Amino acid sequence: MSMALTNLKPTLPQPMGADLRRDGVIGLWGRIIHRDHEDYEAWLENRDLTIISAALLRLNERQLNRLGMSRATLALDVEALALRAEQDKAMVCDILRIVGEDAPTPSERQTSPAAQAIAAE
């Protein structure tokens, strides 16, 4: 019996929330409330814009002016920044789609006259 007791290893206490995702309790709450993907994405976007606005509010007026923002219009500036990011993302997706359509497939690259000339050398 003493042998069985010596083989037991004590379990160390785990930090609270170690098994939660990066978002923590707030993210878990958001996933529970908003089971619909679009609703959850909209909730995440609003949460992120609020966090960004709170971080920018810590700056003084001179620092905000260097960023092209003002404390009086900070919420509007952050929304404009988010809109600009979405437009840039859409533009990049369009460019990648156009470039992807024009790019030859691997089989086309091997059968092209240029590829055959390079292989002949």
C-alpha positions in Angstrom: 0.0 0.0 0.0 2.9 2.4 0.7 4.1 1.8 -2.8 0.8 3.0 -4.3 1.0 6.2 -2.2 4.5 7.0 -3.4 3.5 6.8 -7.0 0.9 9.5 -6.7 2.1 12.9 -8.0 0.6 16.0 -6.5 -1.3 18.1 -9.0 -0.2 21.7 -9.2 -2.8 24.4 -9.2 -3.5 25.7 -12.7 -3.9 29.4 -13.2 -7.5 30.5 -13.5 -8.6 30.8 -17.0 -5.7 28.9 -18.5 -8.1 26.9 -20.7 -9.9 30.0 -22.0 -9.1 31.5 -25.4 -7.1 34.6 -25.8 -10.2 36.8 -25.7 -10.9 35.6 -22.1 -14.2 35.9 -20.4 -15.3 38.8 -22.7 -14.7 36.8 -25.8 -16.5 33.8 -24.3 -19.5 36.0 -23.5 -19.5 37.3 -27.1 -19.4 33.8 -28.5 -22.3 32.7 -26.3 -24.5 35.7 -27.0 -23.8 36.0 -30.7 -24.0 32.6 -32.1 -24.6 34.0 -35.5 -21.2 34.6 -37.3 -22.1 38.0 -38.7 -23.5 39.3 -35.3 -20.3 38.1 -33.6 -18.1 39.7 -36.1 -20.0 43.0 -35.7 -19.7 42.7 -31.9 -16.0 42.1 -32.2 -15.6 45.1 -34.5 -17.5 47.4 -32.1 -15.4 46.1 -29.2 -12.2 46.6 -31.0 -13.1 50.2 -32.0 -14.0 50.9 -28.4 -10.7 49.6 -27.2 -8.8 51.6 -29.8 -10.7 54.8 -28.9 -9.9 54.2 -25.2 -6.2 53.7 -26.0 -6.1 56.9 -28.1 -7.9 58.9 -25.3 -4.8 58.3 -23.1 -2.8 60.5 -25.5 -2.7 64.2 -25.0 -4.0 66.7 -27.7 -0.5 67.3 -29.1 0.1 63.6 -29.7 -3.4 63.2 -31.2 -2.7 66.1 -33.6 0.5 64.4 -34.7 -1.6 61.4 -35.7 -4.1 63.7 -37.5 -6.8 63.3 -34.9 -8.5 65.5 -32.4 -9.9 64.6 -29.0 -13.2 66.4 -30.0 -13.7 64.2 -33.1 -11.9 61.0 -31.9 -14.8 58.6 -32.3 -15.3 59.9 -35.9 -11.6 59.6 -36.6 -11.5 56.0 -35.4 -14.5 55.1 -37.5 -12.9 56.8 -40.6 -9.7 54.8 -39.8 -11.6 51.6 -39.7 -13.5 52.4 -42.9 -10.2 53.2 -44.7 -8.8 49.8 -43.5 -11.8 48.0 -44.9 -11.5 49.9 -48.2 -7.8 49.0 -48.4 -8.6 45.4 -47.6 -11.2 45.2 -50.4 -8.7 46.8 -52.8 -6.0 44.3 -51.9 -8.4 41.4 -52.4 -9.4 42.8 -55.8 -5.8 43.2 -56.9 -4.9 39.7 -55.7 -7.9 38.3 -57.6 -6.9 40.1 -60.8 -3.3 39.0 -60.5 -4.4 35.5 -59.7 -6.5 35.3 -62.8 -3.7 36.5 -65.1 -1.0 34.3 -63.5 -0.4 31.1 -65.6 -1.0 27.8 -64.0 2.0 25.4 -63.4 1.0 23.3 -66.4 0.8 26.5 -68.6 4.3 27.5 -67.4 5.8 24.2 -68.5 4.2 24.2 -71.9 4.9 27.8 -72.8 7.5 28.4 -75.5 9.7 30.4 -73.1 9.8 27.6 -70.7 10.7 25.1 -73.5 13.5 27.4 -74.7 14.9 27.7 -71.2 14.7 23.9 -70.8 16.5 23.3 -74.1 19.4 25.4 -73.0 
